[in-house]
Amino acid sequence: MVEALAVALRQIADLRTEIADLETTVAELTHPERPPLPWPLSVVAALLTDPAGVINEQRARWESFVEEILHHQSEPRTPYRALDSGAAARDVPGAAAGG
């Protein structure tokens, strides 16, 4: 009777281990951890899953880009002066040595 109980307890322990392994497998299959796709494939995957989101994101990027360009064009331009005075020549590396 004691030996039969010991065998039953070992089988229960083995079943618990198998159940834990199966739960882990199910969790991995339902929430797979995939590495991110490289650039061209990630865009294609995004277009297939959420085309409107991709289009809106690209449109927002272009609008931001155009606004930045227009902002830079409206700023007053200041001419670049290499050396304002003799003091500036000391700030330029190699200027005092002639080269």
N, C-alpha and C positions, 0 to 999 in steps of 0.2 A: 504494500500500500504506500509506503514512504517513497519507494523508487518510482512508482507511477505518478505520485504527486510531484516529485522532482522533475520528471520528464515533462509533465504538463506545464510546470512553471518555466522551464527552458523554452518550450514552444511558445508560451505567452510572451516571453522576452523577445524571442525571434520575431514574432508577429508585430510587436510594438516597434521594433527596429525597421521592419519592412513598411509599416504604416508611416513612420516618420520619413522614410526615403520617398515614398509615394507622395506625401504632402509636399515635400520639397520639389519634386518633379512637377507636380501640378502648379505650384506657385511660379516656377520658372517658365512653364509653358504659357501661363495666363499673363505674366508680366515679363516678357523677355527683355533682357538688357542687351540691346544691340548698339554697337559702336556707331557714331554718326557717319553718314555717308559722305564721300568726297564731294566737292563743289558741284560738278554738273549733275550728278545723280541726286544730290539733295534738293536741287531746284526742281528736277523732274518729279521726285517723290512729293514735294510740297505742292506742285501744280496738280498732281493727281488727287491729293487728299483735300486740299483747300485752295482751289484756283482763285477765288475772290480775295482771299487773304494775301496771297502772293502778289496779285495785281495791285491791291491797295497799298501794300508795303513798298512796291517799286514806284508807284505814283507819288507816295509821300517822300521817298528819297529824291526823286527828280524835282519835286516842288522845292524841297530844301536846298538842293543844289542850285536851282535857278535863283532862288532868293539870295543865296550867298553870292552868286555872281553879280546880281543886280546891286547888292549892297556894296560890293567892292568897287563897282563902276561909279557909284555915286559919291564915294569918298574922294576928297581932294587929294591930288597927287603932289607930293613934295619931291623936288629934285634931289638926287643923291649927290652929296658932295664928299669926295674922297678925303680931302684934308681942309678943315676950316682954318686952322692956324698952325703955327709952328709947334704948338703944344700937342696937336694931334699926331704929328710925326713921331713923337716919342712913344705914343701908345701903340703904334703899328710895329709888330715884331720885324726886325731886320731893316727898318727904315733908317735908323741912325747909322747902321753899318754900311749903308749904301746898297743893300741888296736883298 
